[in-house]
């Protein structure tokens, strides 16, 4: 599809559709839509999907980049909503940006949406959250994506790159950079079985990763492993508003230049974490230099087969911490 197409077209390369919503409403299990370069401005809602063996895929046309921005007319204009019925969907190689409104997010997952993957995507410049999911969602995978410059218009400390609730989610091998008004990743208040592994997190106004609870809702069975977290308040922390969490583990992470204790909180098991300079190539280049204490340190059971540059892992005896392989 292309922004200059028409939704009355058959949706071929020669006669493409115009809107992503047309693809979300039309594709059947196993089919894909390829987006040509350009800006697609619409408040998208997915209410259907594919199957476990034949997902529906929305992705970039090879070598091109499509930008999904919100349309207008809603209190909260959002590039993409995943509602009940959205299932077995894949979004790849896309940019989500510029959600606006008082309680907005670039991607909003709610209802019973489940088994949805984002890979090789960029998520930027939302007025509030970059990604937000409700506790009724399940198995959302965010892999190999870049989040930056989300938040700033909300109440102080309440805008986050990823604000995630639900069951058995995965946040793997992402770069989360510049969260000016909150946490990079907030797992709160209702989450079970999340895996946060191999991410590089830099320059959050508040915590790099925080897990917590409120009332009877709590976070349980979280595993936070192989991450690099720098230039934050705490690297990994807990906040138990009421019920404390169970079986939460933060292991084999690296923290540096935190304004408070790097690894802090209760009802979480901290082990094998270190505080050391990861030796980034430059302040805005999060590749690792030779001699970095993050090199060959990752637990190989919790790494993506390729890094954020699609370099195979490992390059040496063991994979490296964070999103990039040296």
C-alpha positions in Angstrom: 0.0 0.0 0.0 1.0 3.6 -0.4 -0.4 7.0 0.9 -1.2 7.8 -2.8 -3.2 4.6 -3.3 -6.9 3.9 -3.1 -8.8 1.6 -0.8 -11.0 0.7 -3.8 -8.0 -0.8 -5.5 -7.3 -4.6 -5.4 -4.3 -4.1 -3.1 -1.7 -5.2 -5.5 1.8 -3.7 -6.1 0.5 -2.1 -9.3 -2.8 -0.9 -7.7 -2.2 -0.6 -4.0 -4.5 0.3 -1.1 -4.2 3.7 0.6 -4.8 3.0 4.3 -3.4 0.6 6.9 -6.9 0.2 8.3 -8.0 -1.3 5.0 -5.3 -4.0 5.5 -6.4 -4.6 9.1 -10.0 -5.0 8.0 -9.3 -7.2 5.0 -6.3 -9.5 5.4 -6.9 -13.1 6.3 -4.7 -15.6 8.2 -1.2 -15.9 6.7 -1.5 -12.8 4.5 0.8 -9.7 4.6 0.6 -6.1 3.7 3.7 -4.2 2.6 3.8 -0.5 3.3 5.6 1.8 0.9 7.6 4.7 2.2 5.5 7.7 3.4 3.3 8.9 6.2 0.0 7.2 7.1 -2.1 9.4 9.3 -5.1 7.5 10.8 -6.3 6.4 14.3 -6.0 2.6 13.5 -7.8 -0.1 15.4 -7.2 -3.8 15.1 -10.1 -6.1 16.1 -9.2 -9.2 14.2 -6.1 -11.3 13.3 -4.6 -14.5 12.1 -3.9 -17.8 13.7 -1.1 -19.3 15.7 0.3 -21.0 12.6 -0.6 -18.2 10.1 -0.3 -14.7 11.6 -1.3 -11.5 9.7 1.7 -9.3 9.0 1.9 -5.5 8.5 5.4 -4.6 7.6 7.6 -2.2 5.6 8.3 -2.7 1.9 11.9 -3.9 1.6 14.3 -1.0 1.8 11.6 1.6 2.7 10.2 3.0 5.9 6.6 3.8 6.6 5.6 6.2 9.3 2.3 5.6 11.2 1.0 8.8 12.8 -2.4 9.4 14.4 -5.3 11.0 12.7 -7.6 13.5 14.4 -11.0 13.7 16.0 -10.5 11.7 19.2 -9.7 13.0 22.7 -6.6 10.8 22.5 -5.3 10.4 18.9 -3.3 7.1 18.7 -1.5 5.5 15.8 -2.6 2.0 16.7 -5.1 0.4 19.1 -5.2 -3.4 19.6 -8.7 -4.3 20.8 -10.4 -7.6 21.7 -10.2 -9.8 18.6 -6.7 -8.6 17.7 -4.6 -11.7 17.8 -1.6 -13.3 16.0 -0.6 -10.1 14.4 3.0 -9.1 13.4 4.1 -5.5 12.9 7.7 -5.1 11.5 9.9 -2.3 10.2 7.4 0.5 11.0 7.7 3.8 12.8 5.0 4.8 15.3 5.0 8.4 16.3 3.3 11.6 17.7 0.3 10.3 19.6 -1.4 13.3 21.2 -4.0 13.9 23.9 -4.1 14.1 27.7 -3.9 10.2 28.2 -2.4 8.9 25.0 0.1 6.4 23.7 1.5 5.4 20.3 0.3 1.8 20.8 -2.5 0.8 23.0 -3.3 -2.9 23.7 -6.5 -3.6 25.6 -9.4 -6.1 25.9 -8.3 -9.6 25.2 -5.7 -8.8 22.5 -3.0 -11.4 22.5 -0.1 -13.0 20.6 1.1 -9.8 18.9 4.7 -9.0 17.9 6.5 -5.8 17.2 9.9 -6.2 15.6 12.4 -3.7 14.1 10.0 -0.8 14.8 10.7 2.7 16.0 8.5 4.3 18.6 8.9 8.0 19.2 7.6 11.4 20.2 4.3 10.4 21.8 2.9 13.1 24.1 2.6 10.5 26.9 3.4 6.7 26.7 5.1 4.9 23.8 3.4 1.6 24.5 0.6 0.8 27.0 -1.2 -2.5 27.7 -4.0 -3.4 30.0 -3.9 -6.4 32.4 -6.3 -8.4 30.2 -3.7 -8.7 27.4 -1.3 -11.6 26.8 1.9 -12.6 25.0 2.8 -9.3 23.4 6.4 -9.4 22.2 8.5 -6.3 21.6 11.7 -7.4 19.9 14.6 -5.4 18.4 12.8 -2.0 18.5 13.9 1.6 19.3 12.0 3.8 21.7 13.1 7.4 22.2 11.7 10.8 23.1 8.3 9.7 24.3 6.5 11.7 27.0 6.7 15.1 28.5 3.2 16.5 28.4 1.8 14.6 31.3 2.1 15.0 35.1 5.6 14.9 36.2 7.2 11.4 36.2 4.2 9.7 34.6 5.2 9.3 31.0 7.0 6.1 30.1 8.4 4.4 26.9 6.7 1.1 27.9 3.9 0.9 30.5 3.0 -2.8 30.5 0.4 -5.0 32.2 -0.8 -8.4 31.3 0.5 -12.0 31.1 3.6 -13.6 29.6 4.9 -10.5 27.7 8.4 -10.2 26.3 10.6 -7.1 26.0 13.8 -8.3 24.2 16.8 -6.7 22.6 15.5 -3.1 22.4 17.1 0.3 22.7 15.2 2.7 25.0 16.7 6.1 25.0 15.6 9.5 26.4 12.5 9.2 28.5 12.3 12.8 29.7 9.3 12.4 32.1 9.2 9.0 33.6 10.5 5.4 33.5 11.8 3.6 30.5 9.9 0.4 31.4 7.1 0.4 34.0 5.7 -3.1 34.9 2.7 -2.0 37.0 0.4 -2.8 38.7 -0.8 -6.2 37.3 1.7 -8.4 35.5 2.6 -12.1 35.5 5.5 -13.8 33.7 7.2 -11.0 31.9 10.7 -11.4 30.5 12.8 -8.3 30.1 16.1 -9.3 28.5 19.0 -7.9 26.6 17.9 -4.3 26.4 20.0 -1.1 26.5 18.2 1.6 28.5 19.7 5.1 28.7 18.7 8.5 30.0 15.4 8.0 31.8 14.1 10.8 34.1 13.1 8.2 36.6 13.9 4.5 36.7 15.2 2.3 34.0 12.9 -0.6 35.0 10.3 -0.5 37.8 7.9 -3.3 38.9 5.1 -2.8 41.3 1.6 -3.3 42.6 -1.6 -1.4 43.5 -4.3 -2.9 45.7 -4.8 -6.6 44.9 -3.0 -6.3 41.6 0.7 -7.1 41.7 3.7 -8.2 39.6 4.8 -11.8 39.8 7.3 -14.1 38.0 9.2 -11.3 36.3 12.7 -12.0 35.0 14.9 -9.1 34.3 18.2 -10.2 32.8 21.2 -9.2 30.6 20.2 -5.5 30.4 22.4 -2.4 30.4 20.8 0.5 32.2 22.6 3.9 32.4 21.9 7.5 33.4 18.7 7.0 35.4 17.6 7.5 39.0 17.7 3.8 39.9 18.4 1.1 37.3 15.9 -1.5 38.6 13.5 -0.8 41.4 10.3 -1.9 43.0 7.2 -0.1 44.2 4.7 -2.1 46.2 1.6 0.1 46.6 -0.2 -2.8 48.4 0.3 -6.5 47.6 4.0 -7.4 47.3 5.2 -9.4 44.3 6.4 -13.0 44.3 9.2 -14.8 42.4 10.6 -11.7 40.8 14.3 -11.9 39.8 16.8 -9.3 38.5 19.9 -11.1 37.4 23.1 -10.3 35.4 22.3 -6.7 34.6 24.8 -3.8 34.4 24.0 -0.3 35.8 26.0 2.9 35.6 25.6 6.5 36.7 22.4 6.3 38.7 21.5 9.1 41.0 20.2 6.7 43.6 21.1 3.1 44.5 21.4 1.2 41.2 19.4 -1.9 42.3 16.9 -1.2 45.0 13.6 -2.5 46.4 12.1 -5.4 48.3 10.5 -8.7 47.2 12.8 -9.1 44.3 15.9 -11.3 44.1 19.0 -9.3 42.9 21.9 -11.4 41.9 25.1 -11.2 39.8 24.3 -7.5 38.9 27.2 -5.1 38.5 27.8 -1.4 38.5 30.3 -0.3 35.9 30.8 2.0 32.9 29.6 0.0 29.8 31.9 2.1 27.6 29.5 3.2 25.0 31.1 4.3 21.7 29.6 7.8 22.2 26.8 9.4 24.3 24.2 8.7 21.6 25.9 5.6 20.2 25.2 2.6 22.5 27.5 0.2 20.8 30.2 -1.2 23.1 33.9 -0.4 22.9 36.6 -3.0 23.4 37.2 -3.5 27.1 33.6 -3.0 28.1 32.6 -5.0 31.2 29.4 -5.9 29.3 31.2 -8.0 26.7 30.7 -11.8 26.7 28.7 -11.5 30.0 25.2 -12.3 28.9 23.4 -15.5 29.9 23.0 -17.2 26.4 19.6 -18.7 27.3 18.1 -15.2 27.3 19.4 -13.5 24.1 18.0 -12.8 20.7 19.8 -14.7 17.9 20.8 -11.3 16.4 21.4 -7.9 17.9 19.8 -4.6 17.1 22.0 -4.3 14.0 21.1 -7.9 13.0 24.6 -9.0 13.9 24.6 -12.7 14.8 25.1 -13.5 18.5 27.5 -14.4 20.0 30.6 -12.9 18.2 32.9 -14.2 20.9 32.8 -16.8 23.6 29.5 -15.6 25.0 27.0 -12.9 24.0 27.2 -9.4 25.3 24.8 -7.6 27.6 22.4 -5.1 26.1 21.0 -4.6 22.6 24.3 -4.6 20.7 26.9 -7.3 20.1 30.5 -6.2 19.8 
